[in-house]
Amino acid sequence: MPTQLWYIKHANLFSWLADDEQRDIADRSEMFRCQRNSKLFFAEESSEDIYLIKEGRVKLTRTSATGREMILDILGPGEIFGELSLIGEENRSHSAVALDDALVCKMARSDFEGLLQRHPEMALKVIKLIGMRRRELEMRLEDLLFQPVGNRLALALLWQAQRHGISEENGSIRIPLSQKNLAHLIGSSRESVAEQLTKWKKSGLVTTSYRSIKIIDPQGLKIFFKQNSTEKSDS
Ligand code: CMP
């Protein structure tokens, strides 16, 4: 099994640091396994640690006053989360829940701050990451506001396929995600997601199995999106 240091060396954010600095991070951080569906932290809790995902995926969620879940994002190996405390957010903006059995590394915020002080380039990388996540969120918000459910689902599947999909030899891409989680990702109901998937199954675009969707024809999904987009170009 790879060591804690191996994972630090292979994470984008840390891979460029000198050996002794990487070793120091590995020594100061705690690596632990968590089971699927276990909560790493809750929204509004005070923020003390920064996390790095080594194996598996973690979803960032919030639950509305009426109990509806919304998934903000799904992160995978090599990605960090819980970093907003570094820019002054004292409480967690979202809950973090393991979507698979995962291996995660936890660092005290004070240790991470020390790292940023020693390496201003690292601070720049974190700022860029926060900015990039904000931009992605703005784009998704636009889709949530202006696109019909089918298009939101097509975009979410293509997005998840690109980030966490498992490519198969025949060109199809498997996405290990339940229909419920897909619904929470696009602000819709499980029933609407199931209804759209049934239509796509009939036209050969996707297949479904337990907690998993397979995109058989990614190009077909893109064409579906274009044909059904409510945002027509003027040209
Ligand atoms: P924190 O607020 O400590 O805990 C919740 C985490 O969700 C947050 O830090 C970020 O790591 C992460 N997060 C917040 N906003 C986004 C976003 N737009 N995209 C991806 N991750 C985010």
Boltz pocket constraint, residues with backbone or C-beta under 6 A from the ligand:
constraints:
  - pocket:
      binder: B
      contacts: [[A, 47], [A, 49], [A, 60], [A, 72], [A, 73], [A, 80], [A, 81], [A, 82], [A, 83], [A, 84], [A, 85], [A, 89], [A, 91], [A, 92], [A, 93], [A, 94], [A, 95], [A, 133], [A, 134], [A, 137]]
      max_distance: 6.0
